[in-house]
Amino acid sequence: MSACIIAGIGTNVGKTLVSSVLVQALGWDYWKPVQSGELAHKDTDEIRRLIQRSDVVLHEEAYCFNEAMSPHHAAFLDGQQVTLDGLKIPVSHRCLLIELAGGVMVPLREDFLVLDWLKILRFPVILVCRYYLGCINHTLMSVRVLQYAGIPVLGLVFNGEEVSSSREAILAQTGLPVVADIPQLSNIGPESVCESGAMINLKVLQDAGFAPEKF
């Protein structure tokens, strides 16, 4: 089974939107292992709302915590603890897109970061960047941390209204390819998600051994 990680340079950078675009366009399955807060409308529910295809599998979360905060503390408040056994990868017959909670240095437990889990998985990472003041710093730090840990970074997704100076600086410093440029969407819905699939650079994915599923 092949799999790919969707990580963000921080919180609320558009990982779920980007995931929906990739799932819709490429026909990959989807899994959000840890959901903290928003249990009445989870990220998996949002993916289901935004895609127009019924052939992909949206796997159930491994952990759902009530509070919208770091998973290690949200779990503590719910009397739970994230374990490796609990994070068992679901079986998929297509490529599996795994959306992380927050950034790569988020603690799943006090003694176990998202980064520690990624070191075990060794799946390539697509890093989602949103344009805001500080995004250069956050992107470069995330890339360096992943690379230092020996985790392959497949490429970047830029999300939101473009700031060309930030984009150019990030690309010059990282040397990474761009998987997709998702513009600022005035209305986020199934139609705009489907249209955004045209922004994906399929050659980057194919060169890395990934391709759209046949359908």
C-alpha positions, -999 to +999 in steps of 0.1 A: +000+000+000+013+035-009+006+065+013+014+102+015+012+126+044-004+160+043+013+183+068+009+220+075+033+247+085+009+255+113-028+254+122-055+266+099-034+267+068-058+247+046-047+211+050-083+198+047-091+219+017-059+208+000-067+172+010-102+175-006-086+188-038-062+159-040-088+132-031-112+146-057-086+150-085-065+119-079-089+093-065-069+087-033-084+074-001-083+097+030-076+093+067-074+119+095-059+099+124-065+125+151-093+149+154-092+175+182-124+195+186-152+202+161-166+168+166-200+179+152-183+186+119-150+167+116-124+172+089-135+138+074-171+152+072-157+183+055-139+161+029-172+142+024-190+175+018-164+188-007-158+159-030-181+147-057-169+111-060-182+080-042-154+055-051-129+067-026-128+055+010-128+080+039-115+060+068-127+066+104-105+086+127-083+067+152-089+093+179-115+120+184-111+144+213-136+170+224-113+201+228-097+220+199-062+220+213-030+200+211-038+163+209-017+154+239-037+177+262-070+171+245-065+134+250-056+140+287-088+160+292-108+131+277-090+105+299-073+090+268-037+085+255-025+082+219-006+050+213+012+035+184-012+006+184-041+030+182-025+047+152-025+016+131-027+025+094-060+014+078-057-009+048-065+009+015-064-005-020-056+030-034-030+055-023-039+067+012-037+104+020-030+109+057-039+144+071-020+153+102-033+174+131-015+208+131+023+210+124+050+184+124+062+193+160+028+189+176+028+165+206+006+134+203+017+126+238+040+145+262+068+121+251+058+115+214+056+142+187+040+139+153+076+140+140+084+108+159+055+091+142+066+103+108+100+088+114+084+055+119+061+057+089+087+071+065+059+081+041+067+112+019+052+145+030+034+172+011+037+204+030+009+229+029+019+266+031-006+295+035+005+330+027+007+351+059+033+372+078+057+346+091+050+319+065+086+319+052+100+312+086+074+285+094+078+268+061+116+268+062+117+255+097+092+227+089+112+217+058+145+217+077+130+196+106+116+170+082+148+168+062+170+166+093+148+137+105+153+119+072+117+122+062+112+127+024+094+160+015+076+154-018+069+190-024+049+221-014+013+233-018+008+270-017-027+280-005-044+314-006-039+348-022-003+347-035+025+368-021+051+364-048+080+375-026+072+349+000+067+322-027+100+330-044+119+331-011+105+297+000+113+280-033+148+295-034+157+284+001+141+249-001+146+239-037+114+219-035+089+214-063+054+228-062+027+201-060-001+226-064-010+263-062-045+266-047-058+302-051-079+321-025-114+306-030-143+329-025-167+300-021-153+267-009-176+239-022-176+208-044-174+228-076-145+250-066-127+220-052-132+201-084-119+231-105-088+234-082-077+200-093-064+216-125-038+234-102-020+201-093+013+195-110+009+158-119+045+155-131+058+161-096+037+133-082+045+110-111+082+116-107+079+107-070+061+074-079+026+087-073-001+091-099-039+094-101-057+062-095-073+046-126-111+052-127 
